[in-house]
């Protein structure tokens, strides 16, 4: 499966354990685990830890940390069209963590939960050397829903629920812009308050052949989707598919816009495929409910690899960077070297 390091590691780990008889999904097939406990609805459960985002200080505002910590798991529920029942928060922090920092973290958590109309069910707190947070989200979905990462066919149209790049924009703000203007960096980060596409997913589930969220950025999500479905994608990307702030920062820093789709810091949109025969009905229902969507290409297994705007793009140099490189400067340099090897003006 494209030799994705994360897949190889998880495969080895899971092989050590007996699979639960009530777990409906197979490994890698869904963003959340789906359990059939004999209830009226299936249960969806998922857990995430904020790691590189904190270690590399790509997000640093405690309010945004609290917000993103919850959204990261709620977005996984959205990717399987589950309605959230609540979350459990894990927090481990140094003894010297200020009261103001902790207060803002919990305020961000509270506001995010309120925005998604769900609840804090519990969790755990502890002391540690570093600040570390995690979120486990629990939801439920109708047994008739089969939305997963697997199921694409040739000709299926590829969609996003919204523009990408805001996560990377926030990373650039803290890693590059902050040294020149701390005020500007803080303003950019504070605007990074994505919402999990829970409501949109209820419509998407009725039409989509596969779905994954973009928490690891667009190209990583596409790479994973293509790998599990043994297919390729022909993308038609323009700057309109990127968040305006991402476009602005790309121009300001003179870096290729494609980096805002490749650097592993996503924005929690849903990436999904819809059979062409369902296109009209799907788009009509999304518009009727005032939900946004972007058609960015189609699946095509005849291609040797990913194509963007008619150009062949090899993702292998950046596929496992996050697993292989632990230094943020070297990681960014490697991403920039890869982007420099691509055709100029790849994304108009």
N, C-alpha and C positions, 0 to 999 in steps of 0.2 A: 504493500500500500504506500508507494512513493517513498519508502524508507523514512517515514516521519518518526523522529526519535520518541516523541511522546507516546505514539501508538506502540512502538516496540517495548517501551518500559512498562506500559500498562498491561500489555499482553502477558509479559513475564510475571507481573505481580498477580494478576487475576488468576493465572494458572495454578496458583498455590491454594486457591479457595474453592469450596463447593458453591455452585451457583444456586441461589434461592429458587425454590420451585414456583414461587408466586411472582417472580420477576418476568415481565412480559418482553422487554426489549433485550436484544443481544448486545454484546460489548460494542461500543462506538456508535451504535445506531441512533442514539437520542442524546440531547443535551441534558435531560433529566432521566433518572431511573423511573420506570413505570411498574407499579405493583398492583396486582389483582388480588385483593384481600377478601374477595367475596362480598364486597359492599356494593352500594348502588353505583358508585363512581370508582374509577381507578385512581390510585394515589400516585402523585409525582413527587419525587424528592431529589434534591441536588445540594451540593456543598461546594463553596469556593473559598480560597484563601488569597488575600492580596499579598503579593510577594515582591516581584520586581518593581511594581508601581511604587512601593514604599522604600525598598532598599536603594533604588536608584533615584529616589526623590522626584519621580515623574509627576506624582501628585503629593502635595504637602499640606494643603489647607485641611485642618481636622474636620471641618464641616463637610468638605467634598469627599474626604476619606470615608466618613460615615455614610454619605449618600451612595457612593460607588460600591461600597462593601455590600449594601443591600441589593442594589440594582444588578450586580453581577450574578446573583443567584436568581432573582426574580426574572431576569431575562432568559435564563435557562428554562424556567417554567413556561415562559411565553413561547419558546421555540418548540414546545410540545403541546401548545394550546391548553395549558392547565391554568385554572384559576387559583390564585394563592390563598392558602389558609393562614399562613403566618410564617415567621422566621425565628431562628435561634441565632444569637450573636455570640461569637467567641472573641474575647479581648484579653490580650496579654500585654502588659505595659511596664516600663521601668518605674521604679519608685519615685523618680524625680519628675515624672510627667506632671505638668502644671494642671491646676484645677480648671483654668480657662480652656486649655487644649482639650481636656476630657469633656468639658461641658459642650464645646462646639462639636466634637465628634458625635455625642449622643443627640445633639440637636439635628445634625445632618441625618442621622439614622431615623429619628422621629419624623422629620419632614419628608423623607423618602418613603417611609411606610405610609404616611398619611396621603401622599400623592398617588400611591398605588392602592389605597383603600384596603390595607392589610395590617397585620398586628405583630407585635413582639410577643412570642410565646415563651421565651426563656433563653438560656445559653449558659455561658461560663466566663468568669473573669479570673485573672491571675497576674502575678508579678513575673517579669522577665527582664533580660538585658535589653532587648529590642522591642519596639512597638509592633505588634502583630495582631491582625484582625481576620475574622472569617465569618461567613454567613451560610447557614443551612436553611433552605426554603422548602416548604411543604405545600403542595397544592393538590387539586383534584381535577379530573376531566371526565367527560362522558365516555363510556366504554366504546362507543361507536367511533371515536376519534382515533386515527391511526398515524397522525403526523409524526414523522421521524426524519432522520438524515438520509435515509435510504429509500430509493424509489424513482429516481429520475430516469427519463428516457430521452433518446435523441430527439431534438426539435423542441423540447420543453423550454419555455421562456424563463429567463433568470431575472428575478426582481429583488429590490431592496425596499424596506419600509421608509427609508429616508436617506439623506446624504451621509457620506462617511467622512472620516478624517478629523473629527473634533477631539477624539482621544489623543491622537498624535499631535494635534495642535497644542493641547495642554502639556504634553511631554516636552515639545519644543519650547514652550513658554518657560517652563521651570528649568530646563537643561541648558538653554541657549539665551533666551531673551532676558531672563531674570538677572543676569550679570550686568546687563545694560540698563534695565528698567524694572525694578522689583514691583513697582506699582502696576505696570502694564501686565507683567506675568501673573500677578495676583488677580487682576481683573479677568484675564482670559480663563484662568483656572476656575474662578468662582462661577463663570458662565457654563461650566461643564457639569450640567445636571441632567443627564439623559434619563428618559423614562423607558422602562421595559414595555414592549409592544404587546401587552396582554390582551387588550380589547381587539386590536387588529388581528391577532392570532386566531380569534374565534371565526373570522371570515376566511382567513388564509387556510385554516384547517379543512375547509369544505372544498377547496380547489387545488391545493398544493400537492405536488408529488414528493417533495422533500423540503426540509427546513433546518437551518442552523443559525445561531446568532453570531454577530461579528465582534464578540468580545476580544478576540485576538487579531482583529483587523480584517478587512475585506479579503485580501489575497490569501491569507492563511485559512479563512473559512472556506473559500472557493477550493483551495488545494485539498482540504480535508473532504469536502463534499465530492469532488471529482475522484479522489482516492477510494472512498468507500463505495462509490457507484461505478467505478472503473470506466470513467468517461472523461471528457475534456469540455472546456467552455470557450466559446467565442464571444469576447466582451466588446461592447461598443461604449467606451467610457469617454465622457467629456467633463470639463470642469464643473458643469451644472450638477454632476453626481457627487460633488464634494461640498462639505460645509463651507459657506462663504469665508469663515475665519481661517479655515485650512488653506484656501486659495490665497487669501491675503498674506498669511505667514509664509507660504511657499514663495510668493513673489518678493516679500520683504527680505527673506534670508537667501533668496536665489537658489532654491533647492527644487528638484523635480517634484511635481505634484504626486507622482506615483508613490513616493515615500509615505504619503499620508494614507495609502492603502496597504503598504507592505510592513511598516514598523508595527511590532506586536503590541499595540495599545489601542484597543478598539473603542467603539462608540455604542455598542449594544443595539444596533438595528437587527432586523431579521433579514436573512438572505434565504430566498426560497425559489423553487421552480414550479411552474404551472404549465400543464399541457396546453398546446396551442389551441386545441378545440375548446378549452375553458376560458380563453383569454377575455373574450367579450363579456361573459357573465361575471367573471371575477372583477374586472376593472369597473364594470357598472356598479356592482355592489360596494366596492371600496369607495367609489365616488359618492354614492348615495349616503354613506355613513361618514363622509368628510375625512376619510383616511388617505394619507399620502402613499404613493408608491412610485418606484422608478424602474423602468424596464432597461436592463443593462446588457442584455445579450441572450444567448441560447446555448443549450447543451449540444455538443457535437463530438461523438466518440471517434470520428474519422480523423480528427486532428492529432498530430504527434504530441502536442503539449498545449499549454494555455496560449490563446491568441488575444491580443488587445489591439483593437482598431487595425486589424489586418496584419499585425506584427507578431511573430513568434516570440514568446517570453519564457525563459527558463527560470523556474523558481528554485531550483536545487541549491544555488549559492546562499539563499536566505531562508530556506525551508526550516532548518534546525538551528538557526543562529541563537535563538533565545535559550535553547538547551545547551549549546556548545560554548557560548561566550558569557562570562559573568562580569565583564567590565562595560559600563554603559558607553564610554567614549569609543572603545574598540567596536562595540556593537553598532553604533551609529556610523562609524567610519566604514564598516563592512557593508552596511546598507547603502551608503553613498557610493561605494565602489561598484556595487551591483547595479545601481540605478544609472551610473555613468556608462555602463556597458550596453544600455538599452538605446533604441533609436531616440534621437532628440525630438522633443515635442510629442512624446508618445501619447499624452493626454492633452488634446487641444482645449 
